[in-house]
């Protein structure tokens, strides 16, 4: 986790990269350039078949999101994350 600053980690490992992970990281970084949310590319986050994967770390809690969860309308800002995978 990144201390008190919220962090969005985007998997850019091989499987997620082949599914658009690096493009997703770049887009998120551009969108969040002026926000208090740090965006960074990271290695494998786990369930590659759900990629590209995003992990949102806020304080001491973290949540893992796969493409299927985001495609089904998860609302990250309001904590409405149906089907989200808990980060360990």
TIPA-575101 format. One line per field, with one value per atom (N, C-alpha, C, O, CB): z, y, x; residue number from 1. Coordinates in Angstrom, 1 decimal. Glycine has a CB too. Layout:
! TIPA-575101
c3 c(Z; ...) .
c2 c(Y; ...) .
c1 c(X; ...) .
num c(NUM; ...) .
END
This chain:
! TIPA-575101
c3 c(0.0; 0.0; 0.0; 0.3; 1.2; -0.3; -0.4; 0.7; 0.4; -1.8; 1.9; 3.0; 3.0; 2.8; 3.0; 3.2; 3.3; 1.9; 1.8; 4.2; 0.9; -0.4; -1.1; -1.3; -1.2; -1.6; -2.4; -3.6; -4.2; -2.8; -3.9; -5.1; -5.9; -5.4; -4.6; -7.2; -8.1; -8.8; -9.6; -9.2; -8.5; -9.2; -10.3; -10.2; -8.1; -11.5; -12.7; -13.1; -13.3; -13.8; -13.3; -13.7; -15.1; -16.0; -13.5; -15.3; -16.6; -16.9; -17.8; -16.8; -16.2; -16.5; -17.9; -18.4; -15.4; -18.4; -19.7; -20.0; -21.1; -19.9; -19.2; -19.5; -19.6; -20.5; -18.5; -18.5; -18.5; -19.6; -20.2; -17.1; -19.9; -20.9; -22.3; -23.1; -21.0; -22.5; -23.8; -23.9; -25.0; -24.0; -22.7; -22.7; -22.5; -22.2; -21.6; -22.7; -22.6; -21.3; -21.1; -22.9; -20.5; -19.2; -19.2; -18.4; -18.4; -20.1; -20.2; -20.7; -20.2; -21.1; -21.7; -22.2; -21.1; -21.0; -23.5; -20.3; -19.2; -18.2; -17.7; -18.6; -17.9; -16.9; -17.4; -16.7; -16.7; -18.7; -19.3; -19.2; -18.9; -20.7; -19.6; -19.6; -18.2; -17.9; -20.2; -17.2; -15.8; -15.3; -14.6; -14.9; -15.6; -15.2; -15.8; -15.1; -15.6; -17.0; -17.7; -17.0; -16.7; -19.2; -16.7; -16.1; -14.6; -14.2; -16.1; -14.0; -12.6; -12.4; -11.2; -11.8; -13.4; -13.3; -12.3; -11.6; -14.7; -12.2; -11.2; -10.0; -9.1; -11.9; -9.8; -8.6; -7.6; -7.8; -9.0; -6.4; -5.3; -5.3; -4.4; -4.0; -6.4; -6.6; -7.4; -8.5; -7.3; -6.8; -7.5; -8.4; -8.0; -6.5; -9.6; -10.5; -10.9; -11.3; -11.8; -10.7; -11.1; -11.7; -11.3; -9.9; -12.6; -13.2; -12.2; -11.7; -14.6; -12.1; -11.2; -11.9; -13.0; -9.9; -11.3; -11.8; -11.5; -11.1; -11.2; -11.7; -11.6; -10.2; -9.2; -11.7; -10.3; -9.2; -8.8; -7.8; -9.4; -9.6; -9.3; -10.4; -11.3; -8.2; -10.4; -11.3; -12.7; -13.1; -10.8; -13.5; -14.8; -15.7; -16.6; -15.4; -15.6; -16.5; -16.3; -17.2; -16.2; -15.2; -15.0; -15.5; -15.3; -13.6; -16.1; -16.4; -17.6; -18.3; -16.7; -17.7; -16.9; -15.5; -15.3; -17.6; -14.6; -13.2; -12.6; -13.0; -12.3; -11.7; -11.0; -9.5; -9.1; -11.5; -8.7; -7.3; -6.8; -7.1; -6.7; -6.0; -5.4; -3.9; -3.2; -5.6; -3.5; -2.1; -1.5; -2.0; -2.0; -0.4; 0.3; 1.8; 2.4; 0.0; 2.4; 3.8; 3.9; 3.2; 4.7; 4.8; 5.1; 4.4; 4.6; 6.5; 3.5; 2.8; 1.3; 0.8; 3.1; 0.7; -0.8; -1.4; -0.8; -1.0; -2.6; -3.4; -4.8; -5.4; -3.5; -5.3; -6.6; -7.5; -7.2; -6.5; -8.7; -9.7; -11.0; -11.4; -9.9; -11.6; -12.8; -13.9; -13.6; -12.8; -15.1; -16.3; -16.2; -16.5; -17.6; -15.8; -15.7; -14.7; -15.0; -15.4; -13.6; -12.6; -13.1; -12.9; -11.3; -13.7; -14.2; -15.4; -15.5; -14.7; -16.2; -17.3; -16.8; -17.5; -18.2; -15.6; -15.1; -14.2; -13.5; -14.2; -14.3; -13.7; -12.3; -11.5; -13.8; -11.8; -10.5; -10.3; -11.2; -10.1; -9.2; -8.9; -7.8; -6.6; -8.4; -8.2; -7.3; -6.3; -5.1; -8.1; -6.8; -5.9; -4.7; -3.7; -6.7; -4.9; -3.8; -3.1; -2.3; -4.4; -3.4; -2.7; -3.2; -2.5; -1.2; -4.2; -4.8; -5.7; -6.9; -5.4; -5.2; -6.0; -6.0; -5.5; -5.5; -6.7; -6.7; -7.4; -8.5; -7.4; -6.8; -7.4; -7.3; -7.8; -8.8; -6.6; -6.5; -5.7; -4.8; -5.7; -6.1; -5.5; -4.4; -4.6; -6.5; -3.2; -2.0; -2.2; -2.5; -0.7; -2.1; -2.2; -0.9; 0.2; -2.5; -1.0; 0.3; 0.7; 1.7; 0.1) .
c2 c(-1.2; 0.0; 1.2; 1.1; 0.0; 2.4; 3.6; 4.6; 5.7; 4.2; 4.1; 5.0; 5.6; 4.8; 6.2; 6.9; 7.5; 7.9; 8.2; 8.7; 8.0; 8.5; 7.3; 6.3; 9.0; 7.5; 6.4; 6.0; 6.9; 6.8; 4.8; 4.3; 3.3; 2.4; 3.6; 3.5; 2.6; 1.9; 2.4; 3.3; 0.6; -0.3; -1.0; -1.6; -1.3; -0.9; -1.5; -2.6; -2.3; -0.5; -3.8; -4.9; -4.7; -4.5; -6.2; -4.7; -4.6; -5.8; -5.8; -3.3; -6.9; -8.2; -8.8; -8.3; -9.2; -9.8; -10.3; -10.5; -10.0; -11.6; -11.2; -11.6; -10.3; -10.1; -12.5; -9.5; -8.2; -7.3; -6.6; -7.6; -7.2; -6.3; -6.8; -5.9; -6.4; -8.1; -8.5; -8.2; -8.3; -10.0; -7.9; -7.6; -6.1; -5.6; -8.3; -5.3; -3.8; -3.2; -2.0; -3.5; -3.9; -3.4; -2.1; -1.2; -4.4; -2.1; -0.9; 0.3; 1.4; -1.2; 0.1; 1.2; 1.7; 2.9; 0.7; 0.8; 1.1; 1.9; 3.0; -0.1; 1.5; 2.3; 3.7; 4.6; 1.5; 3.8; 5.1; 6.0; 7.2; 5.0; 5.5; 6.2; 6.7; 7.8; 5.4; 5.8; 6.1; 7.2; 8.1; 4.9; 7.1; 8.1; 9.4; 10.4; 7.6; 9.5; 10.8; 11.4; 12.6; 10.6; 10.5; 11.0; 11.5; 12.4; 9.9; 10.9; 11.2; 12.1; 12.3; 9.9; 12.7; 13.5; 14.6; 15.0; 14.1; 15.2; 16.3; 15.9; 16.7; 17.4; 14.6; 14.1; 13.7; 13.6; 12.9; 13.4; 12.9; 11.4; 10.8; 13.4; 10.8; 9.4; 9.0; 9.5; 8.8; 8.2; 7.8; 6.6; 5.7; 7.4; 6.6; 5.4; 4.9; 5.6; 5.9; 3.5; 2.9; 1.6; 0.8; 2.9; 1.2; -0.1; -1.1; -0.7; -0.1; -2.3; -3.3; -4.6; -4.8; -3.4; -5.6; -6.9; -7.7; -7.1; -7.7; -9.0; -9.8; -9.6; -9.6; -11.2; -9.4; -9.2; -10.5; -10.5; -8.1; -11.5; -12.8; -13.4; -14.0; -12.5; -13.3; -14.1; -13.5; -12.7; -14.0; -14.0; -13.4; -13.5; -12.7; -14.1; -14.6; -14.8; -13.7; -13.5; -16.1; -12.9; -11.7; -10.4; -9.4; -11.7; -10.4; -9.2; -8.4; -9.0; -9.5; -7.2; -6.6; -6.3; -5.9; -5.3; -6.4; -6.2; -4.8; -4.3; -7.3; -4.3; -3.0; -3.3; -4.1; -1.9; -2.8; -2.8; -1.4; -0.6; -3.6; -1.1; 0.2; 0.1; -0.6; 0.7; 0.8; 0.8; 2.2; 3.2; 0.5; 2.1; 3.3; 3.1; 2.2; 3.8; 3.8; 3.5; 2.1; 1.8; 3.7; 1.4; 0.0; -1.0; -2.2; -0.3; -0.6; -1.6; -1.5; -0.5; -1.3; -2.7; -2.8; -3.6; -4.6; -3.3; -3.3; -4.1; -4.4; -3.5; -3.3; -5.5; -6.0; -6.0; -6.6; -7.3; -5.4; -5.4; -6.0; -5.7; -4.0; -6.9; -7.5; -6.9; -6.2; -9.0; -7.1; -6.5; -6.8; -6.0; -7.1; -8.1; -8.4; -7.6; -7.2; -9.9; -7.3; -6.4; -5.0; -4.5; -6.4; -4.5; -3.1; -3.0; -2.1; -2.6; -4.1; -4.1; -4.2; -3.8; -5.3; -4.7; -4.8; -3.6; -3.7; -6.1; -2.5; -1.3; -1.1; -0.4; -1.2; -1.6; -1.3; 0.2; 0.8; -2.1; 0.7; 2.1; 2.2; 2.1; 2.8; 2.4; 2.4; 3.5; 3.4; 2.5; 4.7; 5.9; 5.7; 6.3; 7.1; 5.0; 4.9; 3.5; 3.2; 5.0; 2.7; 1.5; 0.4; -0.6; 1.7; 0.7; -0.3; -1.2; -0.9; 0.4; -2.3; -3.2; -4.6; -5.5; -3.1; -4.8; -6.2; -7.1; -6.9; -6.2; -8.2; -9.2; -8.8; -9.6; -9.4; -7.8; -7.4; -8.5; -9.2; -6.0; -8.7; -9.7; -9.0; -7.9; -10.3; -9.5; -8.9; -9.1; -10.3; -9.5; -8.1; -8.2; -8.8; -8.5; -6.8; -9.6; -10.2; -9.5; -9.8; -11.7) .
c1 c(0.8; 0.0; 0.9; 2.1; -1.0; 0.3; 1.1; 0.8; 0.6; 0.9; 0.9; 0.6; -0.8; -1.7; 1.6; -0.9; -2.2; -2.7; -3.9; -2.2; -1.9; -2.3; -2.9; -2.3; -1.1; -4.1; -4.8; -4.0; -3.4; -6.2; -3.9; -3.1; -3.9; -4.6; -1.8; -3.9; -4.5; -3.4; -2.6; -5.4; -3.2; -2.2; -2.8; -3.9; -1.6; -2.2; -2.7; -1.7; -0.5; -2.9; -2.2; -1.3; -0.8; -1.6; -2.0; 0.5; 1.1; 1.9; 2.8; 1.9; 1.7; 2.4; 1.9; 0.9; 2.2; 2.5; 2.2; 0.8; 0.3; 3.0; 0.0; -1.3; -2.2; -3.0; -1.9; -2.1; -2.9; -2.4; -3.3; -2.8; -1.1; -0.6; -1.3; -1.6; 0.9; -1.4; -1.9; -3.4; -4.0; -1.7; -4.0; -5.5; -5.7; -6.8; -6.2; -4.6; -4.8; -4.4; -4.7; -6.1; -3.6; -3.3; -2.4; -2.6; -2.5; -1.4; -0.6; -1.3; -1.1; 0.6; -2.2; -3.0; -4.0; -4.2; -3.9; -4.5; -5.4; -4.6; -5.1; -6.0; -3.4; -2.5; -2.3; -2.4; -1.2; -1.9; -1.6; -2.9; -2.8; -1.1; -4.0; -5.3; -5.6; -6.0; -6.4; -5.5; -5.8; -4.8; -5.2; -5.7; -3.5; -2.6; -2.9; -2.7; -1.1; -3.3; -3.7; -4.9; -4.9; -3.9; -5.9; -7.1; -6.9; -7.5; -8.2; -5.9; -5.7; -4.5; -4.1; -5.5; -4.0; -2.8; -2.9; -1.9; -2.4; -4.1; -4.3; -5.0; -5.3; -5.0; -5.3; -6.0; -5.0; -3.8; -6.9; -5.5; -4.7; -4.5; -4.0; -5.3; -4.9; -4.8; -3.5; -3.4; -6.0; -2.6; -1.4; -1.8; -2.6; -0.3; -1.3; -1.5; -0.1; 0.8; -2.3; 0.0; 1.3; 1.1; 0.1; 2.2; 2.0; 2.0; 2.7; 3.7; 2.6; 2.2; 2.8; 2.8; 2.2; 2.0; 3.5; 3.5; 2.2; 1.2; 4.7; 2.2; 1.0; 0.3; 0.9; 1.4; -1.0; -1.9; -2.7; -3.4; -2.9; -2.6; -3.2; -4.0; -3.5; -4.1; -5.4; -6.2; -6.2; -7.0; -7.7; -5.2; -4.9; -6.1; -6.3; -3.7; -6.9; -8.1; -9.1; -10.0; -8.7; -9.0; -9.9; -9.4; -10.0; -10.3; -8.2; -7.5; -8.0; -8.9; -6.0; -7.6; -6.6; -7.1; -8.3; -6.0; -6.2; -6.6; -6.2; -5.1; -6.0; -7.0; -6.7; -6.8; -7.7; -7.7; -5.9; -6.0; -6.1; -5.3; -4.8; -7.1; -7.3; -7.0; -7.7; -8.8; -5.9; -5.5; -5.8; -5.4; -4.0; -6.6; -7.0; -6.7; -7.4; -8.5; -5.8; -5.5; -4.9; -4.0; -6.7; -5.5; -5.0; -5.9; -5.7; -5.0; -6.8; -7.6; -7.3; -6.9; -9.1; -7.5; -7.3; -8.4; -8.9; -5.9; -8.7; -9.7; -9.2; -8.5; -11.1; -9.4; -8.9; -10.1; -11.1; -8.2; -9.9; -11.0; -10.5; -9.4; -11.5; -11.3; -11.0; -11.9; -12.9; -11.2; -11.5; -12.3; -13.8; -14.6; -11.7; -14.1; -15.6; -16.3; -17.4; -15.7; -15.7; -16.3; -16.5; -17.6; -15.5; -15.5; -15.6; -16.6; -17.4; -14.3; -16.7; -17.6; -19.1; -20.0; -17.3; -19.2; -20.6; -21.0; -22.0; -20.7; -20.3; -20.7; -20.3; -21.0; -22.1; -19.2; -18.7; -18.5; -17.9; -17.5; -18.9; -18.8; -17.7; -18.0; -20.1; -16.4; -15.3; -15.4; -15.1; -14.0; -15.9; -15.9; -16.9; -16.6; -16.3; -18.0; -18.9; -18.8; -19.7; -20.3; -17.8; -17.6; -18.6; -18.7; -17.8; -19.4; -20.3; -19.6; -19.5; -21.5; -19.0; -18.2; -18.7; -18.1; -16.8; -19.9; -20.4; -19.4; -19.0; -21.8; -19.1; -18.2; -16.8; -15.9; -18.6; -16.4; -15.0; -14.2; -14.8; -14.8; -13.0; -12.1; -11.4; -10.7; -11.2; -11.4; -10.6; -9.2; -8.7; -11.1; -8.4; -6.9; -6.4; -6.9; -6.3; -5.4; -4.8; -3.6; -2.9; -4.5) .
num c(1; 1; 1; 1; 1; 2; 2; 2; 2; 2; 3; 3; 3; 3; 3; 4; 4; 4; 4; 4; 5; 5; 5; 5; 5; 6; 6; 6; 6; 6; 7; 7; 7; 7; 7; 8; 8; 8; 8; 8; 9; 9; 9; 9; 9; 10; 10; 10; 10; 10; 11; 11; 11; 11; 11; 12; 12; 12; 12; 12; 13; 13; 13; 13; 13; 14; 14; 14; 14; 14; 15; 15; 15; 15; 15; 16; 16; 16; 16; 16; 17; 17; 17; 17; 17; 18; 18; 18; 18; 18; 19; 19; 19; 19; 19; 20; 20; 20; 20; 20; 21; 21; 21; 21; 21; 22; 22; 22; 22; 22; 23; 23; 23; 23; 23; 24; 24; 24; 24; 24; 25; 25; 25; 25; 25; 26; 26; 26; 26; 26; 27; 27; 27; 27; 27; 28; 28; 28; 28; 28; 29; 29; 29; 29; 29; 30; 30; 30; 30; 30; 31; 31; 31; 31; 31; 32; 32; 32; 32; 32; 33; 33; 33; 33; 33; 34; 34; 34; 34; 34; 35; 35; 35; 35; 35; 36; 36; 36; 36; 36; 37; 37; 37; 37; 37; 38; 38; 38; 38; 38; 39; 39; 39; 39; 39; 40; 40; 40; 40; 40; 41; 41; 41; 41; 41; 42; 42; 42; 42; 42; 43; 43; 43; 43; 43; 44; 44; 44; 44; 44; 45; 45; 45; 45; 45; 46; 46; 46; 46; 46; 47; 47; 47; 47; 47; 48; 48; 48; 48; 48; 49; 49; 49; 49; 49; 50; 50; 50; 50; 50; 51; 51; 51; 51; 51; 52; 52; 52; 52; 52; 53; 53; 53; 53; 53; 54; 54; 54; 54; 54; 55; 55; 55; 55; 55; 56; 56; 56; 56; 56; 57; 57; 57; 57; 57; 58; 58; 58; 58; 58; 59; 59; 59; 59; 59; 60; 60; 60; 60; 60; 61; 61; 61; 61; 61; 62; 62; 62; 62; 62; 63; 63; 63; 63; 63; 64; 64; 64; 64; 64; 65; 65; 65; 65; 65; 66; 66; 66; 66; 66; 67; 67; 67; 67; 67; 68; 68; 68; 68; 68; 69; 69; 69; 69; 69; 70; 70; 70; 70; 70; 71; 71; 71; 71; 71; 72; 72; 72; 72; 72; 73; 73; 73; 73; 73; 74; 74; 74; 74; 74; 75; 75; 75; 75; 75; 76; 76; 76; 76; 76; 77; 77; 77; 77; 77; 78; 78; 78; 78; 78; 79; 79; 79; 79; 79; 80; 80; 80; 80; 80; 81; 81; 81; 81; 81; 82; 82; 82; 82; 82; 83; 83; 83; 83; 83; 84; 84; 84; 84; 84; 85; 85; 85; 85; 85; 86; 86; 86; 86; 86; 87; 87; 87; 87; 87; 88; 88; 88; 88; 88) .
END
